[in-house]
């Protein structure tokens, strides 16, 4: 085995251990609930069963008027020992959001609130949308952090477009938050998220911009959006920033080893668009 392959395997194992140690499946499902609820207005959240199941408290919601990307800040007090804030970025919910997804050309990463290495390239639409969203999110989020003195961690999460925005807004956040804050190192846990940058920028985000942060992308083989875009992403030179882990679309289970994945005759076919919205037994997608 080559040294490079050994390093990659060790990195994956370390990330799995970190994820399991940090977040049990009930907590990961709660992040899926937050990602799902972010598709709803604050008013409509009150009648969602996911709000009562998750015991999340929505604090505020913002929308970028330019890109129409959105995010909701939740307080999670389900664990007496851990008080966390969750920033859930909404996935595609309108034509402008779908237009953002289609601006997939890689462009220089010059709008991420900090200098990036030469040659670092990022998905054009996601870079623009995340910057617009951060401009709306920054002031209320940083103000809320000052009020939440007992908060011990902050999570950025989201589904699909929301996954891309969650990762990139966490980079903006890391630049803005004081290094002495107990919340200076966010964790990023996403669902059904796209690849969004080249290898140079992926390494920079992982090792510098978000150094010390847990970055995990939960995916599954039945997701047709991921399955049908892999060749395009590979051809364009897109790379993963964090570690991809397989999860169950219909149950709260994360497969930390290939042999744990349930085998099915249909497992190699990703055709049902609704499966893009099913993660850990939670429907994560737009609805009326």
C-alpha positions as CSV (number, residue, x, y, z in Angstrom):
1,X,0.0,0.0,0.0
2,X,1.3,3.5,-0.9
3,X,2.0,6.1,1.8
4,X,-0.7,8.3,0.3
5,X,-3.3,5.5,0.4
6,X,-2.3,4.8,4.0
7,X,-2.8,8.4,4.9
8,X,-6.2,8.5,3.3
9,X,-7.4,5.4,5.1
10,X,-6.1,6.7,8.4
11,X,-7.9,10.0,7.8
12,X,-11.2,8.2,7.1
13,X,-10.9,6.0,10.2
14,X,-10.0,9.0,12.3
15,X,-13.0,10.9,11.0
16,X,-15.4,8.0,11.6
17,X,-14.1,7.7,15.2
18,X,-14.5,11.4,15.7
19,X,-18.1,11.4,14.3
20,X,-19.1,8.4,16.4
21,X,-17.5,9.9,19.5
22,X,-19.1,13.4,18.9
23,X,-22.6,12.5,17.7
24,X,-24.7,9.5,18.2
25,X,-27.3,8.6,15.6
26,X,-30.1,10.3,17.5
27,X,-28.1,13.5,17.3
28,X,-27.4,13.1,13.6
29,X,-31.1,12.6,13.1
30,X,-31.7,15.8,15.0
31,X,-29.4,17.6,12.5
32,X,-31.5,16.1,9.7
33,X,-34.6,17.4,11.5
34,X,-33.1,20.9,11.6
35,X,-32.2,20.7,7.9
36,X,-35.8,19.6,7.1
37,X,-37.4,22.3,9.2
38,X,-35.2,24.9,7.5
39,X,-37.4,24.5,4.4
40,X,-40.4,25.9,6.4
41,X,-41.2,29.3,7.6
42,X,-41.0,29.9,11.4
43,X,-44.8,29.9,11.5
44,X,-45.2,26.6,9.6
45,X,-42.5,24.9,11.7
46,X,-44.8,25.1,14.7
47,X,-47.1,22.5,13.2
48,X,-44.4,20.1,12.0
49,X,-44.0,16.9,13.9
50,X,-40.3,17.2,13.4
51,X,-40.2,20.2,15.7
52,X,-41.6,18.3,18.7
53,X,-39.7,15.1,17.9
54,X,-36.4,16.9,17.7
55,X,-37.0,19.3,20.7
56,X,-35.3,22.0,18.7
57,X,-36.1,25.6,19.4
58,X,-36.1,27.9,16.3
59,X,-34.6,31.2,17.2
60,X,-34.5,33.2,13.9
61,X,-34.5,32.8,10.2
62,X,-32.8,34.8,7.4
63,X,-33.1,34.9,3.6
64,X,-30.6,36.5,1.2
65,X,-32.7,38.7,-1.1
66,X,-30.3,38.2,-4.0
67,X,-29.9,34.4,-4.1
68,X,-33.0,33.6,-2.1
69,X,-30.9,31.2,0.0
70,X,-32.1,30.8,3.6
71,X,-31.0,29.6,7.0
72,X,-32.5,29.0,10.4
73,X,-30.7,29.1,13.7
74,X,-31.9,26.6,16.3
75,X,-31.1,26.0,19.9
76,X,-30.7,22.4,20.8
77,X,-31.1,21.7,24.6
78,X,-32.0,18.1,24.3
79,X,-28.8,17.1,26.2
80,X,-28.3,18.6,29.6
81,X,-24.5,18.4,29.2
82,X,-24.3,19.9,25.7
83,X,-25.9,23.2,24.7
84,X,-25.5,23.7,21.0
85,X,-26.5,26.1,18.4
86,X,-27.5,24.7,15.0
87,X,-27.3,26.7,11.8
88,X,-29.4,24.9,9.2
89,X,-29.1,26.1,5.7
90,X,-32.1,25.5,3.5
91,X,-31.9,23.5,0.3
92,X,-33.4,24.4,-3.1
93,X,-36.9,25.6,-2.7
94,X,-37.5,28.0,-5.6
95,X,-36.4,28.6,-9.2
96,X,-33.6,31.0,-8.2
97,X,-32.1,28.3,-6.0
98,X,-32.1,25.8,-8.8
99,X,-30.4,28.5,-11.0
100,X,-27.7,28.7,-8.3
101,X,-27.1,24.9,-8.6
102,X,-26.7,25.3,-12.4
103,X,-23.9,27.8,-12.1
104,X,-21.5,25.0,-11.7
105,X,-18.4,26.4,-13.4
106,X,-15.3,26.4,-11.2
107,X,-14.1,30.0,-10.6
108,X,-11.4,31.5,-8.4
109,X,-12.3,31.3,-4.7
110,X,-12.0,35.0,-4.0
111,X,-15.1,35.6,-1.9
112,X,-14.6,33.4,1.1
113,X,-13.7,36.2,3.7
114,X,-10.1,35.1,3.8
115,X,-7.1,34.7,1.4
116,X,-7.2,31.4,-0.4
117,X,-4.3,29.6,-2.2
118,X,-3.4,30.3,-5.8
119,X,-5.4,27.9,-8.0
120,X,-8.2,27.4,-5.4
121,X,-11.4,27.1,-7.4
122,X,-15.0,26.9,-6.3
123,X,-18.5,26.4,-7.7
124,X,-19.6,29.8,-8.9
125,X,-23.2,29.6,-7.8
126,X,-22.4,28.3,-4.3
127,X,-19.7,30.9,-3.7
128,X,-22.1,33.7,-4.5
129,X,-25.0,32.3,-2.6
130,X,-23.0,31.5,0.5
131,X,-21.6,35.0,0.6
132,X,-25.0,36.6,0.2
133,X,-26.4,34.3,2.9
134,X,-23.5,35.1,5.3
135,X,-24.2,38.8,4.9
136,X,-27.7,38.3,6.2
137,X,-26.7,35.7,8.8
138,X,-23.5,37.2,10.3
139,X,-24.9,39.9,12.5
140,X,-27.8,38.0,14.1
141,X,-25.7,34.9,14.6
142,X,-22.8,36.6,16.2
143,X,-25.3,38.6,18.4
144,X,-27.0,35.4,19.4
145,X,-23.7,33.7,20.3
146,X,-23.1,36.5,22.9
147,X,-26.5,35.8,24.4
148,X,-26.1,32.1,24.5
149,X,-23.3,32.1,27.1
150,X,-23.9,28.4,28.0
151,X,-23.6,27.2,24.4
152,X,-20.8,24.7,24.1
153,X,-20.8,23.9,20.3
154,X,-22.1,25.2,17.0
155,X,-23.1,23.0,14.1
156,X,-23.6,24.0,10.4
157,X,-25.8,21.7,8.6
158,X,-28.0,21.5,5.5
159,X,-29.3,19.4,2.7
160,X,-28.3,19.6,-1.0
161,X,-27.8,23.3,-1.9
162,X,-28.1,23.9,1.9
163,X,-25.2,21.5,2.4
164,X,-23.0,23.6,0.1
165,X,-24.1,26.8,1.8
166,X,-23.5,25.3,5.3
167,X,-19.9,24.4,4.4
168,X,-19.0,27.7,2.9
169,X,-20.8,29.9,5.4
170,X,-18.9,28.0,8.1
171,X,-15.7,29.3,6.5
172,X,-17.1,32.9,6.7
173,X,-18.1,32.2,10.3
174,X,-14.7,30.9,11.2
175,X,-13.1,34.1,9.9
176,X,-15.6,36.3,11.8
177,X,-15.7,34.6,15.2
178,X,-13.0,35.3,17.9
179,X,-10.4,32.6,18.1
180,X,-10.9,32.7,21.9
181,X,-14.6,31.8,21.7
182,X,-15.6,28.4,22.9
183,X,-17.6,28.2,19.6
184,X,-14.6,29.1,17.3
185,X,-14.5,25.6,15.7
186,X,-17.8,24.7,14.1
187,X,-18.7,21.2,13.1
188,X,-20.2,20.6,9.7
189,X,-22.6,17.7,9.1
190,X,-24.4,17.7,5.7
191,X,-26.9,15.6,3.9
192,X,-27.0,14.8,0.2
193,X,-24.5,17.6,-0.5
194,X,-22.8,18.3,-3.8
195,X,-19.0,18.5,-4.4
196,X,-18.2,22.2,-4.7
197,X,-14.5,22.9,-5.2
198,X,-11.2,21.6,-6.6
199,X,-8.5,19.7,-4.7
200,X,-6.5,22.8,-3.9
201,X,-9.4,24.6,-2.2
202,X,-10.6,21.4,-0.6
203,X,-7.3,20.9,1.1
204,X,-7.2,24.5,2.2
205,X,-10.6,24.4,3.7
206,X,-10.0,21.1,5.5
207,X,-6.5,21.9,6.8
208,X,-6.5,25.7,7.2
209,X,-9.8,27.5,7.0
210,X,-11.6,24.9,9.1
211,X,-8.6,23.3,10.8
212,X,-9.8,21.2,13.8
213,X,-13.4,21.1,12.7
214,X,-15.3,17.9,12.0
215,X,-16.5,17.9,8.4
216,X,-18.8,15.0,7.5
217,X,-21.0,14.5,4.4
218,X,-23.7,11.9,4.9
219,X,-24.8,10.3,1.6
220,X,-26.5,7.1,0.4
221,X,-26.4,5.1,-2.8
222,X,-30.1,5.6,-3.6
223,X,-29.8,9.4,-3.9
224,X,-30.2,10.0,-7.7
225,X,-28.9,13.6,-7.6
226,X,-25.6,12.4,-6.2
227,X,-25.5,9.3,-8.4
228,X,-26.2,11.1,-11.6
229,X,-23.8,14.0,-11.0
230,X,-20.7,12.0,-10.0
231,X,-19.3,11.8,-13.5
232,X,-19.9,15.5,-14.1
233,X,-18.2,16.5,-10.8
234,X,-15.3,14.1,-11.5
235,X,-14.9,15.4,-15.1
236,X,-14.8,19.0,-13.9
237,X,-12.3,18.3,-11.2
238,X,-14.5,18.7,-8.1
239,X,-13.3,17.1,-4.9
240,X,-14.8,16.3,-1.4
241,X,-13.8,18.7,1.4
242,X,-14.8,16.4,4.3
243,X,-15.3,12.7,4.7
244,X,-18.3,11.0,3.0
245,X,-20.1,8.4,5.1
246,X,-22.9,6.2,3.9
247,X,-26.1,6.3,5.9
248,X,-29.6,4.7,5.6
249,X,-32.2,6.8,3.9
250,X,-35.1,5.4,5.9
251,X,-33.6,4.7,9.3
252,X,-31.3,6.5,11.8
253,X,-28.2,4.5,10.9
254,X,-24.7,5.4,9.7
255,X,-22.6,2.7,8.1
256,X,-19.1,3.1,9.3
257,X,-17.9,0.0,7.3
258,X,-18.9,-1.2,3.9
259,X,-20.1,-4.6,5.2
260,X,-22.7,-2.9,7.4
261,X,-24.7,-1.5,4.4
262,X,-27.8,-3.5,3.7
263,X,-27.7,-5.3,0.4
264,X,-30.6,-5.1,-2.0
265,X,-31.2,-6.0,-5.6
266,X,-32.2,-2.4,-6.2
267,X,-29.2,-0.9,-4.4
268,X,-27.3,-0.1,-7.6
269,X,-30.3,1.8,-9.1
270,X,-30.8,5.4,-8.1
271,X,-33.9,6.6,-9.9
272,X,-36.5,7.9,-7.4
273,X,-36.1,11.7,-7.0
274,X,-37.8,11.5,-3.5
275,X,-34.8,9.5,-2.3
276,X,-32.7,12.6,-2.6
277,X,-34.9,13.9,0.2
278,X,-34.8,10.9,2.5
279,X,-32.0,10.8,5.1
280,X,-31.9,8.9,8.4
281,X,-35.6,8.4,8.3
282,X,-36.3,12.1,7.9
283,X,-37.9,13.8,4.8
284,X,-35.5,16.6,4.1
285,X,-36.9,18.7,1.2
286,X,-39.4,21.3,0.1
287,X,-43.1,21.1,0.8
288,X,-46.1,23.4,0.9
